[in-house]
């Protein structure tokens, strides 16, 4: 029985370079990879996290450092695993070189995402917890992996975005550097309105909201003379970029209430119609 098991385990499946690979060699390779994967997780959970928290390093830097350490440990694990089964990696370098060229043509997207993932980890244009806008997707960065990044949208939907999108596309990072952002609130008012009252009311609306910063101070601009209205713009600053849809809504609601209280009209679009040819008199006018 033992002899049959030994024969099965030592049966040569294929040859890698000059080294015959048996089932036992594959099992040994798998065991080493699993051991290094478990060791990487234990190192991250028991040592790295505590040390980085003790050093008061921010969450984005912690995530980047942990990922880099994990990948280095796994590469080391693969090298040790191959050496443990007697595979000479230097002899496989040429084979891997030819394979990489062939695979590169078929896996260009995967390769570009892999390289982009390394760029994200080292350059850190985005970090875990950042509020970003890429294309039509806005949300918080939850996880940065070597191939893709997971974003939790404001609707609580997880979207997997390939890392190459963050390198090749325009990305708005609301949390990068100085977190405060400016919000522009546009509103049109009737030409019959008191302009000074409009300016004063809009500024009072901004200053009355607790989420609007006093410095930089809110200001109001008369942007344009529209077809039906003065086009006004209220510019405010807030500290938390994740709150900008809520703050915008609150300011809009407050503007409606204060305009009604002060008799300021938000006009409907108006059009002047000029008839090139005179209208024929109606039948009723002829009878009269």
Wavefront OBJ file of the C-alpha trace (Angstrom):
o trace
v 0.000 0.000 0.000
v 2.742 2.402 0.999
v 4.728 1.430 -2.093
v 1.766 2.247 -4.363
v 1.307 5.630 -2.694
v 5.020 6.306 -3.077
v 4.870 5.394 -6.764
v 1.928 7.751 -7.299
v 3.633 10.603 -5.494
v 6.904 10.103 -7.372
v 5.291 9.645 -10.788
v 6.743 12.196 -13.190
v 4.039 14.513 -14.516
v 6.170 16.787 -16.689
v 9.651 18.250 -16.972
v 10.494 21.844 -16.079
v 13.817 22.723 -17.631
v 15.991 19.726 -16.770
v 14.004 18.893 -13.635
v 11.307 16.212 -13.566
v 8.215 17.404 -11.692
v 6.247 14.793 -9.774
v 3.030 14.990 -7.772
v 5.008 15.133 -4.536
v 6.998 18.089 -5.911
v 3.773 19.944 -6.737
v 2.404 19.230 -3.252
v 5.648 20.490 -1.722
v 5.431 23.622 -3.859
v 1.834 24.199 -2.747
v 2.697 23.681 0.929
v 5.509 26.247 0.790
v 3.280 28.821 -0.915
v 0.539 28.287 1.684
v 3.036 28.560 4.554
v 4.431 31.833 3.229
v 0.913 33.181 2.592
v -0.113 32.371 6.175
v 3.147 33.820 7.467
v 2.532 37.019 5.524
v -0.958 37.371 7.006
v 0.276 36.690 10.550
v 3.094 39.203 10.120
v 0.616 41.808 8.917
v -1.982 41.211 11.634
v 0.318 40.645 14.619
v 3.368 42.800 13.911
v 2.980 45.317 11.097
v -0.427 46.692 12.094
v 0.590 47.226 15.715
v 3.931 48.732 14.778
v 2.457 51.089 12.176
v -0.330 52.149 14.535
v 2.262 52.793 17.239
v 4.195 54.958 14.783
v 0.945 56.864 14.058
v 1.190 56.257 10.330
v -1.955 57.079 8.356
v -4.178 54.309 6.995
v -3.170 54.856 3.356
v 0.543 54.514 4.101
v -0.111 51.450 6.272
v -2.040 49.780 3.456
v 0.712 50.502 0.919
v 3.480 49.238 3.221
v 1.546 46.066 4.108
v 0.877 45.294 0.442
v 4.519 45.716 -0.545
v 5.685 43.476 2.319
v 3.063 40.862 1.367
v 4.184 40.725 -2.274
v 7.868 40.526 -1.302
v 7.151 37.631 1.074
v 5.142 35.788 -1.586
v 7.913 36.222 -4.178
v 10.402 34.892 -1.635
v 8.045 31.991 -0.932
v 7.837 31.044 -4.605
v 11.640 31.156 -4.945
v 12.140 28.981 -1.850
v 9.423 26.577 -3.015
v 11.056 26.031 -6.410
v 14.463 25.575 -4.840
v 13.035 23.054 -2.365
v 11.962 20.766 -5.202
v 15.322 21.127 -6.946
v 14.335 23.512 -9.736
v 17.176 25.766 -10.869
v 15.543 29.152 -11.448
v 18.549 30.511 -13.325
v 18.111 27.801 -15.917
v 14.482 28.767 -16.375
v 15.226 32.440 -16.971
v 15.426 32.047 -20.762
v 12.225 29.992 -20.854
v 10.389 32.545 -18.731
v 11.710 35.288 -21.016
v 10.191 33.703 -24.119
v 6.972 32.956 -22.267
v 6.698 36.526 -21.042
v 6.885 37.820 -24.626
v 4.156 35.459 -25.789
v 1.977 36.043 -22.781
v 2.523 39.790 -22.999
v 0.697 40.025 -26.324
v -2.275 38.081 -25.002
v -2.405 39.691 -21.570
v -1.643 43.311 -22.328
v -4.545 44.553 -20.205
v -3.554 42.375 -17.257
v 0.055 43.526 -17.540
v -0.892 47.201 -17.760
v -3.154 46.839 -14.718
v -0.349 45.094 -12.820
v 2.145 47.867 -13.614
v -0.474 50.503 -12.779
v -1.068 48.764 -9.444
v 2.623 49.078 -8.608
v 2.506 52.769 -9.549
v -0.485 53.308 -7.255
v 1.242 51.533 -4.369
v 4.515 53.441 -4.678
v 3.433 56.901 -5.861
v 0.189 56.831 -3.852
v -1.944 59.273 -5.869
v -4.880 57.634 -4.098
v -5.102 56.005 -0.680
v -7.604 53.818 1.107
v -10.392 56.036 2.435
v -10.015 58.759 -0.217
v -13.120 60.154 -1.897
v -12.488 60.019 -5.658
v -14.338 60.738 -8.883
v -13.257 58.772 -11.960
v -15.506 59.111 -14.974
v -19.061 58.885 -13.657
v -18.058 56.868 -10.586
v -17.783 58.711 -7.266
v -17.052 56.947 -4.003
v -14.524 55.966 -1.355
v -11.460 53.817 -2.064
v -11.873 50.640 -0.003
v -9.068 48.450 -1.295
v -6.132 48.747 -3.688
v -4.988 45.419 -5.122
v -2.299 44.671 -7.648
v -4.791 44.422 -10.557
v -7.806 46.509 -9.585
v -9.130 48.934 -6.994
v -12.460 48.588 -5.199
v -14.560 51.728 -4.792
v -17.626 51.956 -2.546
v -19.980 54.442 -4.200
v -22.237 56.890 -2.381
v -25.079 54.447 -3.181
v -23.215 51.692 -1.262
v -22.347 49.782 -4.440
v -18.920 48.162 -4.812
v -17.304 48.856 -8.176
v -14.093 47.166 -9.297
v -12.036 49.635 -11.342
v -8.928 48.418 -13.249
v -5.803 50.135 -11.971
v -4.880 51.321 -15.458
v -7.902 53.657 -15.339
v -6.313 55.574 -12.463
v -3.079 56.041 -14.420
v -4.473 56.765 -17.900
v -7.607 58.758 -16.972
v -8.281 62.022 -15.194
v -9.038 61.285 -11.548
v -10.432 63.798 -9.063
v -9.205 63.014 -5.554
v -11.184 65.131 -3.106
v -9.058 63.926 -0.180
v -5.611 64.560 -1.668
v -3.608 67.284 0.073
v -5.850 69.999 1.528
v -9.236 68.291 2.063
v -11.426 71.403 1.951
v -13.208 72.081 -1.340
v -15.209 74.905 -2.866
v -18.814 74.475 -3.956
v -20.394 76.764 -6.552
v -24.160 77.233 -6.194
v -25.761 78.939 -9.210
v -29.166 80.642 -9.101
v -30.999 83.105 -11.339
v -32.996 86.083 -9.986
v -35.469 88.390 -11.679
v -34.294 91.702 -13.145
v -36.937 93.365 -10.961
v -35.160 92.209 -7.781
v -33.151 94.443 -5.460
v -29.581 93.466 -6.351
v -28.120 94.495 -2.988
v -30.784 92.456 -1.194
v -29.960 89.443 -3.382
v -26.238 89.700 -2.606
v -26.869 90.097 1.101
v -29.404 87.240 1.270
v -27.143 84.754 -0.497
v -24.222 85.550 1.781
v -26.411 85.259 4.895
v -27.610 81.851 3.710
v -24.001 80.656 3.440
v -22.921 82.030 6.819
v -25.938 80.477 8.544
v -24.879 76.928 7.627
v -22.581 75.340 10.206
v -20.747 73.237 7.590
v -19.700 76.269 5.539
v -16.259 77.574 6.497
v -15.918 81.189 7.618
v -12.382 81.250 6.208
v -12.115 81.380 3.231
v -15.135 83.670 3.397
v -18.176 82.904 1.201
v -18.676 85.319 -1.666
v -21.314 86.067 -4.302
v -20.685 86.856 -7.962
v -22.930 88.286 -10.657
v -21.765 85.971 -13.418
v -23.882 86.966 -16.364
v -26.914 88.859 -17.643
v -29.129 86.006 -18.778
v -32.184 86.056 -21.046
v -34.549 86.100 -18.090
v -32.426 86.710 -15.014
v -29.274 87.879 -13.351
v -27.145 84.742 -13.098
v -25.692 84.683 -9.589
v -23.066 82.336 -8.149
v -22.608 81.676 -4.425
v -19.128 80.277 -3.677
v -18.640 78.460 -0.391
v -15.947 76.266 1.176
v -16.511 73.101 3.210
v -14.090 70.956 5.184
v -15.374 67.451 4.372
v -15.500 66.692 0.612
v -17.746 63.698 1.225
v -20.483 66.078 2.386
v -20.640 68.227 -0.743
v -23.939 66.790 -2.144
v -25.655 67.256 1.241
v -24.311 70.768 1.767
v -25.306 71.796 -1.761
v -28.846 70.543 -1.152
v -29.090 72.376 2.182
v -27.896 75.630 0.625
v -30.356 75.315 -2.269
v -33.270 74.728 0.116
v -32.217 77.671 2.283
v -32.003 79.930 -0.789
v -35.571 79.049 -1.800
v -36.895 79.802 1.699
v -35.003 83.089 2.094
v -35.890 84.303 -1.396
v -39.572 83.715 -0.715
v -39.343 85.455 2.641
v -37.647 88.494 1.072
v -39.810 88.603 -2.049
v -36.967 87.714 -4.425
v -38.220 86.004 -7.571
v -36.544 83.110 -9.359
v -37.955 83.684 -12.869
v -39.158 81.210 -15.436
v -37.538 81.375 -18.888
v -39.133 84.163 -20.940
v -39.367 84.558 -24.708
v -40.480 87.520 -26.815
v -42.431 86.500 -29.931
v -42.432 88.925 -32.872
v -44.736 88.257 -35.833
v -43.100 89.148 -39.133
v -46.465 89.402 -40.958
v -49.498 91.021 -39.301
v -52.060 88.585 -37.927
v -55.308 88.441 -39.961
v -58.326 89.699 -38.005
v -60.380 86.986 -36.367
v -63.905 86.157 -37.535
v -65.385 87.548 -34.326
v -63.608 90.874 -34.859
v -65.043 91.099 -38.400
v -68.575 90.437 -37.162
v -68.192 93.115 -34.486
l 1 2 3 4 5 6 7 8 9 10 11 12 13 14 15 16 17 18 19 20 21 22 23 24 25 26 27 28 29 30 31 32 33 34 35 36 37 38 39 40 41 42 43 44 45 46 47 48 49 50 51 52 53 54 55 56 57 58 59 60 61 62 63 64 65 66 67 68 69 70 71 72 73 74 75 76 77 78 79 80 81 82 83 84 85 86 87 88 89 90 91 92 93 94 95 96 97 98 99 100 101 102 103 104 105 106 107 108 109 110 111 112 113 114 115 116 117 118 119 120 121 122 123 124 125 126 127 128 129 130 131 132 133 134 135 136 137 138 139 140 141 142 143 144 145 146 147 148 149 150 151 152 153 154 155 156 157 158 159 160 161 162 163 164 165 166 167 168 169 170 171 172 173 174 175 176 177 178 179 180 181 182 183 184 185 186 187 188 189 190 191 192 193 194 195 196 197 198 199 200 201 202 203 204 205 206 207 208 209 210 211 212 213 214 215 216 217 218 219 220 221 222 223 224 225 226 227 228 229 230 231 232 233 234 235 236 237 238 239 240 241 242 243 244 245 246 247 248 249 250 251 252 253 254 255 256 257 258 259 260 261 262 263 264 265 266 267 268 269 270 271 272 273 274 275 276 277 278 279 280 281 282 283 284 285 286 287 288
